[in-house]
Amino acid sequence: MQLLLLRDQVSLLHLRSANELGQAMRHDTRLSRMLHVLVHMDRHEGAATSETIAAMLGTNAVVVRRTMAGLRDQGYVRSEKGHGGGWVLARPLREITLLDIHNALGAPQLFSIGLAGDNPNCVIEQAVNASLAGAMHEAEAILLSKFAQVTLAALAEASSKQWAKPAHCALAMEHS
């Protein structure tokens, strides 16, 4: 239930940010992409190579290695050398939260809404900025609190009903 509420809250924030403002916004997708990868890694035997993960994500293996190195440094994954080597989980999904991975990725900014600085002496701009900053700080605290409550095991469980359907990503096909 918490996972569904979190998904709905994030979707609402995204819709409000992108649609109501009428702007194309650039989003940092590393968190959702790494959560996706980690759940796949848990579902399959063996290691996942950087190349396999890169193909799944449509990116470069160098980017994958750099990102996975951050997760390795925090103890969430480890690399195995040699034939059949690659990335494997270092901890069970039940011991890893969304917040853990968010932090391991460098705690990227959660909101892309910026404050105006065109007229710093204007009391109206100051009031607007103070109000927005306070609301964003409060929303960020709530979101991070929710991230701390959701384990990757909960993500895996939420997707288990769909798992019987054919998979459509490279990592799932690679290990099937």
C-alpha positions in Angstrom: 0.0 0.0 0.0 2.8 2.4 0.9 4.5 1.7 -2.5 1.3 2.5 -4.4 0.8 5.7 -2.5 4.4 6.7 -3.1 4.0 6.0 -6.8 0.9 8.1 -7.0 2.5 11.0 -5.1 5.5 10.9 -7.4 3.3 10.7 -10.5 1.3 13.7 -9.3 4.4 15.7 -8.7 5.7 14.9 -12.1 2.4 15.8 -13.8 2.1 19.0 -12.0 5.7 19.9 -12.7 5.7 19.1 -16.4 2.1 19.6 -17.5 0.8 22.5 -15.5 4.0 24.5 -16.0 3.9 23.6 -19.7 7.7 23.0 -19.8 9.7 20.1 -20.9 11.7 19.2 -17.9 14.8 17.2 -17.8 14.7 14.4 -15.2 17.4 12.4 -13.4 16.4 8.8 -14.0 19.3 7.1 -12.3 17.3 6.2 -9.2 14.5 4.5 -11.1 16.9 2.9 -13.6 19.1 1.4 -10.8 16.1 0.2 -8.8 15.0 -1.6 -12.0 18.4 -3.2 -12.5 18.8 -4.3 -8.8 15.4 -6.0 -8.8 16.3 -7.8 -12.0 19.7 -8.8 -10.5 17.9 -10.4 -7.6 15.6 -12.4 -9.8 18.3 -14.2 -11.7 21.2 -16.4 -11.0 24.7 -15.2 -11.9 26.3 -11.9 -12.5 25.1 -9.2 -14.8 27.8 -7.6 -16.9 28.1 -3.9 -17.4 27.4 -4.5 -21.1 24.2 -6.3 -20.4 23.0 -3.6 -18.0 24.0 -0.9 -20.5 22.0 -2.7 -23.2 19.0 -2.8 -20.9 19.2 0.8 -20.1 20.2 2.1 -23.5 23.4 3.6 -22.3 27.2 3.0 -22.3 28.9 0.3 -20.2 31.3 3.0 -18.8 28.3 4.9 -17.4 27.0 1.7 -15.8 30.4 0.9 -14.3 30.7 4.3 -12.8 27.1 4.2 -11.4 27.5 0.6 -10.1 30.9 1.6 -8.5 28.9 4.1 -6.3 26.6 1.3 -5.2 29.5 -1.0 -4.6 31.2 1.6 -2.4 28.1 1.6 -0.2 28.0 -2.2 0.0 24.9 -2.8 -2.1 26.6 -4.6 -5.0 29.9 -6.2 -5.7 31.8 -7.1 -8.8 33.0 -10.6 -9.6 36.1 -11.0 -11.8 36.8 -13.6 -14.4 34.7 -15.8 -16.7 31.0 -15.4 -15.8 31.9 -12.3 -13.8 30.0 -9.1 -13.5 27.8 -7.3 -10.9 25.9 -9.2 -8.2 23.9 -8.0 -5.2 26.0 -7.8 -1.9 22.9 -7.6 0.3 19.3 -9.0 0.2 16.7 -6.6 -1.2 14.9 -6.5 2.1 18.0 -4.7 3.6 18.1 -2.0 0.9 15.7 0.9 0.8 14.9 3.4 -2.0 16.6 6.0 0.3 19.8 3.9 0.4 20.1 3.8 -3.4 19.1 7.5 -3.7 21.9 8.4 -1.3 24.4 6.0 -3.0 23.7 7.8 -6.2 24.8 11.1 -4.5 21.4 12.2 -3.3 20.4 13.8 -6.6 18.1 16.8 -6.5 14.5 15.6 -6.2 12.7 18.7 -7.6 13.7 20.7 -10.7 11.7 23.8 -9.7 14.1 26.7 -9.2 13.7 30.0 -7.4 13.8 33.3 -9.2 16.7 35.6 -8.7 15.9 38.3 -11.2 14.9 40.9 -8.6 16.5 39.9 -5.3 15.5 43.2 -3.7 11.8 42.8 -4.5 9.8 41.9 -1.4 7.3 40.0 -3.6 10.0 37.8 -5.1 11.5 37.3 -1.6 8.1 36.1 -0.3 7.5 33.8 -3.3 11.0 32.3 -3.0 10.6 31.8 0.8 7.2 30.1 0.3 8.4 27.9 -2.5 11.6 27.0 -0.7 9.7 26.1 2.5 7.2 23.9 0.6 9.9 22.2 -1.4 11.9 21.5 1.7 8.8 20.0 3.4 7.9 17.9 0.4 11.5 16.7 0.1 11.5 15.6 3.8 8.2 13.7 3.3 9.5 12.0 0.1 12.8 11.0 1.6 10.9 9.6 4.6 8.7 7.5 2.3 11.9 6.4 0.4 13.3 5.1 3.7 10.1 3.0 4.3 10.2 1.2 1.0 12.6 -1.7 0.5 13.6 -3.1 -2.8 12.0 -6.3 -1.7 8.7 -4.4 -1.7 9.4 -3.4 -5.3 10.1 -7.0 -6.2 6.9 -8.1 -4.5 4.9 -5.4 -6.3 6.2 -6.6 -9.6 5.9 -10.3 -9.0 2.3 -10.5 -10.3 3.5 -9.1 -13.6 6.6 -11.3 -13.7 4.7 -14.2 -15.4 4.2 -12.0 -18.4 6.9 -11.9 -21.1 9.7 -9.6 -20.1 10.8 -6.8 -22.5 14.2 -5.7 -21.3 17.7 -7.0 -22.1 18.6 -8.0 -18.6 15.5 -10.2 -18.2 16.2 -11.9 -21.5 19.9 -12.3 -20.8 19.3 -14.3 -17.6 16.1 -16.2 -18.6 
